[in-house]
Amino acid sequence: MQAISKTIIDWYQLNKRELPWRDTRDAYKIWISEIILQQTRVNQGMNYYLRFVERFPDVKSLANADEEEVLRYWQGLGYYSRARNLHKAAHQIMDRYDGIFPSQFSEVITLSGIGVYTASAICSFANNQPYAVVDGNVYRVLARYFGIETPIDSTSGVKQFAGLANAILDGKNAGLHNQALMEFGALQCVPVSPDCHNCPLMHSCKAFEYKLVATLPIKEKKVKVKERFFNYLFINQNKNTFLQKRTNNDIWKNLYEFPLIETEKPMSIDELIAQNDFIALFEGIEDLNISSITAPVKHILTHRIIYATFVTIEIKRTNKQLKNLTQTPISELQNFAVSRLIDLFLQNREKR
């Protein structure tokens, strides 16, 4: 079965993209790239990777940084638990391995935020160790090539695809093989309308033979999506505004945001200002002026759809409730790690 490996490696040598993390055996930099690319397209992740490794070129610099700074460099990538785990794992590497990224799979997989896939990628790319890497691209290639209709997100499917990935692995060139197979899925065996007639595996591909390309791979589980309604209060008091930190175990944990009133349904401004949370926040402030309200912004996450409205409020003085928040000049908001949703609001505000 390893004939597929040679074919894909040959294809890779002619078609691969030149990416900075492919020019190194530095396990730290490979780790950073893999975590960034878990939920991010290569084109989007490239600049984030370059900025991140420039600021944090090694484990020690990452471990010594404040979490808030790490989150600022991650801002816009989403799934912020990845950044928090990177920071935590850097501390683990400093404590356990004197700042040297471990080389053994059994050690790598114990680090925060690293599972079988990431540990396999790091060990094969950095040290050419024979661990098969199975990501979404690999699932797709294997499902189509072998004509497998077992759902990739089922227990039996995970086991079956892991077995196949190891069966076709070129153990002597594990890193090259894994890179080639992933790239083949990303560029050639793409999710929709792949160019099968110019594919080097066309004549032995079961999905092509039996016209299953459009239906494979199969997933059995549907993600339940919850709608949430966020009403952000952008408060302007003499060119200062107010922030709060998200500390609950929810999306965007440890990021800053404007005071937020979450409701179960969309709210008109009259309904919003009648909310108990709104009344309590501005208790004693009589010179409140609502100067603008944005149309609801739809922000899609993996398991949630957020409809966010930004209400700009002008006040001349503060009260006890506002003084308990973080007050900052509006001109210094860039110093705070915020969600992509709030970052886009600030960008649009600057354009006006």
KEKE-3310 file (N, C-alpha, C; in steps of 0.2 Angstrom, whole numbers, plus 5000, padded with zeros to 4 digits):
npx = (5004:5011:5014:5006:5011:5023:5019:5011:5021:5030:5021:5020:5033:5033:5022:5021:5018:5028:5032:5036:5037:5040:5053:5061:5068:5065:5057:5049:5045:5038:5028:5021:5016:5008:4998:4992:4987:4977:4964:4963:4965:4979:4983:4978:4984:4998:5004:5001:5008:5022:5023:5021:5032:5042:5041:5040:5052:5057:5054:5057:5055:5042:5036:5040:5032:5018:5001:4991:4998:5002:4989:4985:4994:4988:4976:4962:4963:4955:4947:4953:4958:4968:4979:4981:4984:4996:5004:5003:5009:5022:5027:5027:5036:5048:5048:5049:5059:5069:5067:5069:5062:5053:5058:5053:5038:5030:5032:5029:5016:5010:5010:5000:4986:4990:4987:4985:4986:4993:5005:5010:5012:5022:5033:5036:5038:5049:5058:5058:5051:5042:5027:5010:5001:4985:4974:4960:4962:4969:4960:4950:4957:4960:4948:4942:4951:4951:4938:4930:4916:4913:4909:4919:4920:4916:4918:4923:4927:4937:4947:4949:4953:4965:4972:4974:4981:4993:4997:5000:5010:5027:5039:5053:5053:5045:5041:5041:5032:5020:5019:5017:5005:4996:4996:4992:4979:4975:4977:4975:4965:4953:4939:4927:4922:4935:4949:4949:4952:4965:4973:4985:4982:4970:4967:4967:4959:4945:4934:4933:4931:4919:4910:4909:4915:4909:4902:4910:4922:4912:4902:4894:4889:4880:4883:4877:4870:4870:4861:4865:4863:4871:4873:4883:4890:4897:4905:4907:4917:4922:4932:4937:4935:4926:4930:4928:4934:4933:4930:4923:4920:4919:4916:4930:4938:4947:4949:4947:4932:4918:4906:4893:4877:4869:4855:4840:4834:4833:4835:4826:4831:4824:4819:4831:4836:4828:4831:4836:4850:4856:4850:4855:4869:4870:4866:4861:4867:4862:4864:4865:4867:4862:4871:4873:4868:4873:4868:4863:4877:4882:4890:4899:4903:4910:4901:4891:4881:4883:4874:4877:4876:4881:4881:4883:4887:4886:4893:4894:4900:4905:4900:4899:4897:4903:4916:4921:4925:4937:4945:4950:4959:4951:4960:4970:4965:4970:4980:4974:4969:4957:4941:4939:4927:4925:4936:4934:4923:4930:4939:4930:4925:4935:4936:4926)
npy = (4994:5006:5012:5022:5032:5035:5040:5052:5059:5062:5070:5080:5086:5093:5102:5108:5121:5135:5137:5145:5137:5125:5125:5122:5112:5115:5111:5119:5130:5123:5117:5129:5133:5122:5123:5136:5133:5124:5129:5138:5145:5143:5154:5165:5162:5164:5177:5179:5169:5173:5185:5180:5171:5180:5189:5180:5170:5158:5145:5150:5164:5164:5158:5168:5179:5189:5183:5191:5198:5188:5184:5196:5195:5184:5189:5189:5177:5169:5155:5155:5148:5140:5149:5151:5138:5136:5145:5140:5127:5131:5135:5123:5116:5123:5120:5106:5102:5111:5121:5116:5110:5095:5079:5066:5057:5052:5062:5074:5073:5075:5088:5104:5106:5098:5085:5069:5070:5083:5080:5070:5076:5086:5077:5070:5079:5087:5077:5067:5055:5040:5043:5043:5056:5062:5073:5084:5085:5073:5063:5065:5062:5048:5043:5044:5038:5025:5022:5023:5022:5023:5034:5048:5054:5044:5032:5019:5024:5033:5024:5015:5024:5029:5017:5014:5026:5023:5012:5016:5024:5030:5024:5028:5040:5049:5062:5069:5062:5064:5078:5079:5071:5079:5091:5087:5084:5097:5104:5097:5086:5092:5098:5102:5099:5093:5092:5079:5073:5077:5071:5061:5050:5045:5033:5023:5026:5023:5031:5039:5029:5024:5035:5042:5054:5066:5063:5058:5062:5054:5061:5058:5065:5080:5097:5106:5121:5136:5151:5167:5183:5198:5213:5226:5239:5254:5265:5282:5293:5308:5305:5293:5276:5261:5245:5227:5211:5195:5182:5170:5153:5153:5157:5167:5168:5178:5188:5206:5216:5227:5233:5222:5216:5202:5195:5185:5187:5197:5215:5230:5247:5254:5243:5238:5248:5247:5235:5227:5226:5236:5247:5247:5248:5261:5268:5283:5292:5304:5312:5304:5300:5292:5290:5282:5267:5252:5241:5224:5213:5199:5185:5171:5157:5140:5133:5142:5156:5172:5187:5203:5219:5236:5249:5265:5276:5292:5300:5311:5310:5298:5283:5273:5260:5260:5264:5252:5245:5243:5257:5266:5276:5280:5280:5271:5258:5248:5242:5232:5215:5209:5202:5196:5201:5213:5220:5222:5231:5242:5245:5248:5259:5268:5271:5280)
npz = (5000:5001:4989:4986:4994:4988:4976:4980:4987:4976:4968:4978:4978:4966:4967:4980:4992:4997:5013:5028:5040:5035:5032:5042:5056:5068:5083:5091:5083:5073:5081:5085:5072:5069:5079:5076:5064:5066:5067:5056:5040:5029:5022:5030:5042:5040:5042:5055:5061:5058:5064:5077:5080:5078:5089:5100:5099:5105:5117:5130:5129:5126:5138:5147:5144:5148:5149:5144:5134:5125:5121:5114:5103:5097:5094:5084:5078:5084:5094:5107:5117:5112:5112:5126:5130:5123:5130:5143:5141:5137:5149:5155:5148:5151:5165:5165:5156:5155:5146:5134:5119:5120:5113:5112:5108:5118:5128:5122:5120:5132:5135:5137:5127:5117:5107:5100:5086:5084:5091:5084:5072:5075:5080:5068:5058:5064:5069:5061:5065:5065:5064:5060:5053:5055:5049:5044:5030:5027:5031:5021:5009:5011:5013:5001:4992:4996:4996:5008:5018:5031:5044:5048:5060:5069:5082:5077:5065:5067:5072:5061:5051:5056:5057:5043:5039:5045:5039:5026:5028:5025:5033:5033:5028:5036:5040:5027:5020:5028:5027:5013:5011:5018:5011:4998:5001:5004:4992:4980:4982:4985:4996:4988:4971:4966:4955:4947:4935:4933:4943:4951:4957:4951:4943:4952:4962:4973:4975:4964:4954:4958:4958:4970:4974:4978:4989:4999:5012:5025:5038:5054:5064:5068:5071:5084:5084:5093:5095:5100:5108:5109:5117:5116:5125:5121:5129:5131:5139:5140:5131:5136:5139:5144:5150:5152:5159:5152:5162:5165:5161:5146:5129:5122:5134:5146:5138:5134:5134:5129:5141:5143:5139:5138:5130:5127:5115:5100:5104:5105:5106:5116:5123:5128:5136:5147:5153:5168:5171:5163:5169:5182:5179:5175:5185:5194:5184:5175:5163:5152:5135:5121:5107:5095:5086:5081:5067:5069:5070:5062:5069:5066:5075:5079:5086:5089:5084:5085:5087:5087:5094:5094:5105:5106:5119:5127:5141:5154:5167:5179:5188:5203:5199:5186:5189:5194:5183:5170:5166:5152:5140:5124:5114:5117:5116:5108:5116:5122:5123:5113:5107:5090:5085:5092:5088:5075:5075:5081:5071:5061:5067:5067:5053:5051)
capx = (5000:5015:5015:5002:5015:5028:5015:5010:5028:5032:5017:5022:5039:5032:5017:5020:5018:5034:5029:5041:5038:5043:5061:5065:5067:5064:5051:5046:5042:5033:5023:5017:5013:5002:4993:4989:4984:4972:4957:4965:4968:4986:4984:4977:4989:5005:5006:5001:5014:5028:5023:5021:5038:5047:5040:5042:5056:5058:5050:5058:5052:5034:5035:5041:5027:5011:4996:4988:5002:5001:4982:4985:4997:4983:4970:4959:4963:4949:4949:4959:4961:4974:4985:4982:4987:5003:5007:5004:5014:5029:5029:5028:5043:5053:5049:5051:5064:5074:5066:5071:5056:5055:5058:5049:5031:5027:5033:5026:5008:5008:5009:4994:4984:4993:4984:4988:4988:4999:5011:5013:5015:5029:5038:5037:5041:5055:5063:5056:5049:5036:5020:5006:4997:4978:4970:4954:4964:4971:4953:4947:4961:4960:4941:4940:4955:4950:4931:4927:4910:4913:4909:4926:4919:4914:4924:4926:4930:4944:4952:4950:4957:4972:4976:4976:4986:4999:4998:5003:5016:5033:5043:5059:5052:5038:5040:5040:5026:5015:5018:5014:4998:4991:4996:4988:4972:4973:4977:4972:4959:4949:4932:4922:4924:4942:4951:4950:4955:4972:4975:4989:4979:4964:4966:4966:4954:4938:4928:4932:4928:4911:4907:4908:4919:4905:4899:4915:4921:4905:4901:4888:4887:4879:4885:4871:4872:4866:4861:4866:4862:4875:4872:4889:4889:4903:4904:4912:4916:4928:4937:4939:4929:4926:4931:4928:4937:4929:4933:4919:4922:4915:4920:4934:4940:4952:4949:4943:4926:4914:4901:4889:4871:4867:4848:4838:4832:4835:4831:4826:4835:4819:4819:4837:4838:4823:4834:4839:4857:4857:4848:4860:4876:4871:4863:4863:4869:4856:4865:4866:4865:4864:4873:4873:4867:4874:4864:4866:4882:4882:4897:4898:4908:4909:4895:4887:4880:4882:4871:4880:4874:4885:4877:4888:4883:4890:4891:4899:4903:4905:4897:4902:4898:4908:4923:4923:4927:4944:4944:4956:4958:4949:4966:4974:4962:4974:4984:4970:4967:4949:4939:4939:4921:4926:4942:4931:4919:4934:4942:4925:4924:4941:4935:4920)
capy = (5000:5012:5015:5028:5037:5038:5045:5058:5063:5065:5076:5086:5089:5098:5106:5111:5128:5136:5139:5145:5131:5119:5126:5121:5106:5117:5108:5124:5133:5118:5117:5135:5133:5118:5126:5141:5130:5120:5131:5143:5143:5144:5161:5169:5160:5165:5183:5178:5164:5176:5190:5177:5169:5186:5191:5174:5165:5152:5143:5154:5170:5163:5157:5174:5184:5189:5179:5196:5199:5182:5184:5201:5193:5179:5192:5189:5170:5165:5149:5158:5142:5138:5153:5150:5132:5137:5149:5135:5122:5134:5135:5116:5114:5126:5117:5099:5100:5116:5125:5112:5106:5087:5075:5060:5057:5051:5068:5079:5073:5077:5096:5106:5108:5094:5078:5064:5073:5088:5077:5066:5081:5088:5072:5067:5085:5089:5072:5061:5049:5036:5044:5045:5062:5062:5079:5084:5084:5066:5059:5066:5058:5041:5040:5044:5034:5018:5021:5021:5025:5024:5041:5049:5056:5039:5028:5014:5027:5035:5018:5013:5029:5029:5011:5015:5031:5020:5007:5018:5028:5028:5025:5031:5047:5050:5069:5071:5058:5067:5084:5078:5069:5084:5096:5084:5085:5104:5107:5093:5082:5097:5096:5103:5099:5092:5091:5072:5070:5078:5068:5056:5044:5044:5026:5018:5029:5020:5036:5041:5024:5022:5041:5044:5059:5071:5061:5056:5058:5055:5063:5056:5070:5087:5101:5110:5128:5140:5158:5171:5190:5202:5220:5229:5246:5257:5271:5287:5298:5312:5301:5287:5271:5256:5238:5222:5205:5189:5177:5164:5148:5154:5160:5173:5169:5182:5194:5211:5218:5233:5231:5217:5214:5197:5194:5179:5188:5204:5220:5237:5251:5255:5237:5237:5252:5245:5230:5228:5227:5243:5252:5246:5250:5268:5271:5290:5296:5307:5315:5299:5301:5287:5293:5278:5260:5248:5236:5218:5210:5191:5183:5164:5152:5133:5130:5147:5161:5178:5193:5208:5226:5240:5255:5271:5280:5297:5302:5317:5308:5291:5281:5267:5254:5261:5264:5245:5242:5245:5263:5267:5281:5276:5280:5265:5252:5243:5238:5226:5209:5209:5197:5198:5205:5220:5223:5224:5237:5247:5246:5252:5266:5273:5273:5285)
capz = (5000:5001:4983:4986:4997:4983:4971:4983:4988:4969:4967:4982:4976:4961:4969:4987:4994:5001:5019:5033:5045:5031:5031:5049:5060:5075:5085:5094:5077:5070:5086:5084:5066:5070:5083:5073:5058:5068:5065:5052:5034:5028:5020:5035:5047:5039:5045:5062:5063:5057:5070:5084:5081:5079:5096:5104:5095:5108:5123:5136:5128:5127:5145:5151:5143:5151:5145:5140:5128:5121:5118:5110:5097:5095:5092:5077:5076:5087:5098:5111:5122:5109:5114:5133:5131:5121:5136:5148:5138:5137:5156:5157:5145:5156:5171:5165:5151:5155:5140:5127:5117:5121:5106:5112:5107:5125:5132:5118:5120:5139:5135:5137:5121:5112:5106:5095:5079:5085:5094:5078:5067:5078:5080:5062:5055:5067:5070:5056:5068:5061:5067:5054:5054:5052:5049:5039:5023:5026:5031:5015:5004:5013:5012:4994:4989:4998:4996:5014:5020:5038:5046:5050:5067:5073:5085:5073:5059:5069:5072:5054:5047:5059:5054:5036:5039:5047:5034:5020:5030:5023:5039:5033:5026:5039:5039:5020:5018:5031:5023:5006:5011:5020:5005:4993:5002:5004:4985:4975:4984:4989:4998:4983:4964:4965:4948:4947:4929:4933:4949:4949:4960:4948:4941:4958:4967:4973:4975:4957:4951:4959:4958:4977:4976:4981:4995:5004:5018:5028:5045:5057:5069:5066:5076:5086:5084:5097:5094:5106:5107:5113:5116:5119:5127:5120:5133:5129:5144:5139:5127:5139:5138:5150:5148:5157:5157:5152:5166:5165:5157:5140:5123:5123:5141:5148:5133:5136:5130:5132:5145:5139:5141:5134:5130:5124:5109:5099:5108:5103:5111:5122:5127:5131:5142:5152:5157:5175:5170:5160:5174:5187:5177:5174:5191:5196:5179:5172:5157:5147:5128:5116:5101:5089:5087:5075:5065:5072:5066:5063:5070:5066:5078:5077:5089:5090:5080:5089:5084:5091:5092:5098:5107:5108:5124:5129:5148:5157:5173:5180:5195:5207:5195:5180:5192:5195:5177:5168:5162:5147:5134:5118:5109:5119:5116:5105:5121:5126:5119:5112:5101:5083:5084:5095:5084:5069:5077:5082:5064:5057:5070:5065:5047:5050)
cpx = (5004:5016:5011:5007:5020:5025:5014:5016:5030:5028:5019:5028:5038:5027:5016:5021:5025:5031:5035:5042:5040:5051:5064:5063:5066:5057:5046:5042:5037:5027:5018:5013:5007:4997:4989:4985:4978:4965:4958:4967:4975:4987:4983:4982:4996:5007:5006:5007:5021:5028:5024:5028:5044:5047:5042:5046:5058:5054:5051:5055:5044:5032:5035:5036:5021:5006:4992:4992:5001:4994:4982:4988:4993:4977:4968:4959:4958:4952:4954:4961:4967:4980:4986:4985:4994:5007:5009:5009:5021:5031:5031:5035:5049:5054:5052:5057:5069:5073:5067:5065:5058:5054:5054:5041:5027:5027:5029:5019:5006:5007:5002:4992:4986:4990:4988:4991:4994:5005:5014:5016:5022:5034:5040:5041:5048:5060:5062:5054:5043:5029:5016:5002:4990:4974:4964:4956:4965:4964:4950:4950:4960:4953:4939:4944:4953:4942:4928:4921:4909:4913:4916:4926:4916:4920:4927:4930:4937:4949:4954:4955:4964:4976:4978:4981:4993:5002:5002:5009:5023:5038:5049:5059:5046:5036:5038:5033:5020:5013:5015:5007:4993:4991:4992:4981:4970:4973:4974:4966:4955:4942:4927:4925:4932:4943:4953:4954:4963:4975:4979:4987:4972:4962:4965:4962:4947:4933:4927:4929:4921:4907:4904:4912:4915:4903:4904:4920:4914:4906:4895:4885:4886:4880:4879:4874:4867:4866:4861:4866:4866:4874:4878:4888:4896:4902:4909:4912:4923:4934:4940:4933:4930:4926:4930:4931:4933:4932:4929:4922:4918:4919:4924:4937:4946:4953:4945:4937:4923:4909:4896:4883:4869:4859:4846:4835:4834:4831:4831:4829:4830:4819:4825:4838:4833:4826:4837:4846:4859:4856:4853:4867:4876:4867:4866:4866:4863:4857:4868:4863:4867:4865:4872:4872:4869:4869:4867:4871:4882:4889:4897:4905:4906:4902:4890:4886:4878:4879:4873:4878:4878:4882:4882:4884:4888:4888:4896:4902:4901:4901:4901:4903:4903:4915:4925:4926:4934:4942:4950:4954:4956:4955:4971:4971:4966:4979:4981:4969:4960:4948:4939:4933:4922:4931:4939:4927:4924:4937:4936:4924:4929:4940:4930:4923)
cpy = (5006:5015:5021:5034:5040:5042:5052:5062:5066:5071:5082:5090:5094:5103:5110:5118:5129:5140:5139:5140:5125:5119:5125:5114:5108:5115:5114:5128:5129:5118:5123:5135:5128:5120:5131:5138:5126:5122:5137:5141:5146:5152:5166:5168:5163:5171:5182:5174:5169:5182:5186:5175:5174:5188:5186:5169:5159:5150:5148:5161:5170:5162:5163:5179:5183:5186:5185:5198:5194:5182:5190:5199:5187:5183:5192:5182:5166:5159:5151:5153:5140:5142:5152:5143:5132:5140:5144:5130:5125:5134:5127:5113:5117:5122:5110:5098:5106:5121:5122:5108:5099:5084:5069:5061:5057:5057:5073:5079:5074:5085:5098:5108:5104:5087:5074:5067:5078:5085:5073:5070:5084:5083:5070:5073:5087:5084:5066:5055:5046:5037:5047:5051:5062:5068:5078:5082:5076:5062:5059:5062:5051:5039:5040:5039:5026:5017:5020:5025:5026:5031:5042:5052:5050:5035:5023:5018:5030:5030:5016:5018:5029:5023:5011:5020:5028:5015:5009:5023:5025:5030:5029:5038:5050:5058:5071:5068:5062:5074:5084:5076:5075:5089:5093:5085:5093:5107:5103:5089:5086:5095:5096:5103:5098:5090:5083:5070:5072:5076:5062:5049:5042:5037:5021:5021:5026:5025:5038:5035:5023:5029:5043:5050:5065:5070:5059:5062:5059:5057:5061:5061:5077:5091:5105:5117:5132:5147:5162:5179:5194:5209:5224:5237:5250:5264:5276:5293:5302:5309:5295:5282:5266:5249:5233:5216:5199:5184:5171:5159:5148:5156:5166:5174:5173:5187:5200:5213:5224:5229:5227:5216:5208:5196:5188:5180:5195:5209:5226:5241:5253:5249:5236:5241:5251:5238:5232:5230:5233:5248:5252:5249:5258:5272:5278:5294:5298:5310:5310:5301:5295:5290:5289:5271:5257:5243:5229:5215:5202:5189:5175:5161:5145:5131:5136:5152:5167:5184:5199:5215:5230:5247:5260:5275:5286:5299:5307:5315:5301:5289:5275:5261:5254:5261:5257:5242:5245:5251:5264:5273:5277:5275:5274:5259:5246:5239:5233:5221:5208:5203:5200:5203:5212:5223:5225:5230:5243:5249:5250:5259:5271:5275:5279:5292)
cpz = (5000:4994:4982:4989:4992:4978:4974:4984:4981:4967:4971:4980:4970:4962:4975:4987:4998:5007:5024:5038:5041:5030:5037:5052:5067:5078:5088:5088:5074:5075:5085:5078:5066:5074:5080:5067:5060:5066:5060:5046:5033:5027:5025:5041:5046:5042:5053:5065:5063:5063:5076:5085:5081:5086:5101:5100:5098:5114:5128:5135:5128:5134:5149:5150:5147:5147:5141:5134:5123:5117:5113:5103:5094:5092:5085:5074:5079:5091:5102:5116:5119:5112:5122:5134:5128:5127:5141:5147:5139:5144:5158:5154:5149:5162:5171:5161:5150:5149:5134:5125:5117:5114:5106:5112:5114:5129:5128:5120:5127:5140:5134:5130:5115:5112:5101:5089:5080:5087:5088:5073:5069:5078:5073:5058:5058:5067:5065:5059:5065:5064:5061:5057:5051:5053:5044:5032:5022:5027:5024:5009:5005:5011:5005:4990:4990:4998:5002:5016:5027:5040:5050:5058:5072:5077:5081:5067:5061:5069:5065:5050:5050:5057:5047:5035:5040:5042:5028:5021:5028:5029:5039:5031:5029:5038:5032:5018:5021:5028:5017:5006:5013:5014:5000:4994:5002:4997:4980:4976:4988:4991:4992:4976:4963:4957:4947:4941:4929:4940:4948:4952:4956:4946:4946:4963:4967:4972:4968:4953:4952:4960:4965:4979:4980:4988:5001:5006:5021:5036:5048:5061:5066:5072:5078:5087:5088:5095:5100:5104:5112:5112:5120:5120:5127:5123:5132:5135:5144:5136:5130:5138:5144:5147:5154:5154:5157:5156:5167:5160:5150:5135:5125:5130:5141:5143:5136:5131:5133:5137:5141:5142:5136:5135:5126:5117:5107:5103:5104:5108:5117:5126:5131:5137:5148:5156:5163:5175:5168:5165:5179:5185:5177:5180:5193:5190:5175:5165:5152:5140:5124:5109:5094:5091:5081:5073:5068:5067:5068:5063:5071:5070:5077:5080:5091:5085:5085:5085:5089:5089:5097:5099:5110:5113:5127:5136:5150:5163:5174:5187:5198:5202:5189:5183:5193:5189:5175:5163:5158:5142:5128:5114:5111:5119:5113:5109:5124:5121:5119:5107:5095:5082:5086:5091:5078:5070:5078:5075:5060:5060:5068:5058:5046:5052)
residu = (MET:GLN:ALA:ILE:SER:LYS:THR:ILE:ILE:ASP:TRP:TYR:GLN:LEU:ASN:LYS:ARG:GLU:LEU:PRO:TRP:ARG:ASP:THR:ARG:ASP:ALA:TYR:LYS:ILE:TRP:ILE:SER:GLU:ILE:ILE:LEU:GLN:GLN:THR:ARG:VAL:ASN:GLN:GLY:MET:ASN:TYR:TYR:LEU:ARG:PHE:VAL:GLU:ARG:PHE:PRO:ASP:VAL:LYS:SER:LEU:ALA:ASN:ALA:ASP:GLU:GLU:GLU:VAL:LEU:ARG:TYR:TRP:GLN:GLY:LEU:GLY:TYR:TYR:SER:ARG:ALA:ARG:ASN:LEU:HIS:LYS:ALA:ALA:HIS:GLN:ILE:MET:ASP:ARG:TYR:ASP:GLY:ILE:PHE:PRO:SER:GLN:PHE:SER:GLU:VAL:ILE:THR:LEU:SER:GLY:ILE:GLY:VAL:TYR:THR:ALA:SER:ALA:ILE:CYS:SER:PHE:ALA:ASN:ASN:GLN:PRO:TYR:ALA:VAL:VAL:ASP:GLY:ASN:VAL:TYR:ARG:VAL:LEU:ALA:ARG:TYR:PHE:GLY:ILE:GLU:THR:PRO:ILE:ASP:SER:THR:SER:GLY:VAL:LYS:GLN:PHE:ALA:GLY:LEU:ALA:ASN:ALA:ILE:LEU:ASP:GLY:LYS:ASN:ALA:GLY:LEU:HIS:ASN:GLN:ALA:LEU:MET:GLU:PHE:GLY:ALA:LEU:GLN:CYS:VAL:PRO:VAL:SER:PRO:ASP:CYS:HIS:ASN:CYS:PRO:LEU:MET:HIS:SER:CYS:LYS:ALA:PHE:GLU:TYR:LYS:LEU:VAL:ALA:THR:LEU:PRO:ILE:LYS:GLU:LYS:LYS:VAL:LYS:VAL:LYS:GLU:ARG:PHE:PHE:ASN:TYR:LEU:PHE:ILE:ASN:GLN:ASN:LYS:ASN:THR:PHE:LEU:GLN:LYS:ARG:THR:ASN:ASN:ASP:ILE:TRP:LYS:ASN:LEU:TYR:GLU:PHE:PRO:LEU:ILE:GLU:THR:GLU:LYS:PRO:MET:SER:ILE:ASP:GLU:LEU:ILE:ALA:GLN:ASN:ASP:PHE:ILE:ALA:LEU:PHE:GLU:GLY:ILE:GLU:ASP:LEU:ASN:ILE:SER:SER:ILE:THR:ALA:PRO:VAL:LYS:HIS:ILE:LEU:THR:HIS:ARG:ILE:ILE:TYR:ALA:THR:PHE:VAL:THR:ILE:GLU:ILE:LYS:ARG:THR:ASN:LYS:GLN:LEU:LYS:ASN:LEU:THR:GLN:THR:PRO:ILE:SER:GLU:LEU:GLN:ASN:PHE:ALA:VAL:SER:ARG:LEU:ILE:ASP:LEU:PHE:LEU:GLN:ASN:ARG:GLU:LYS:ARG)
# end
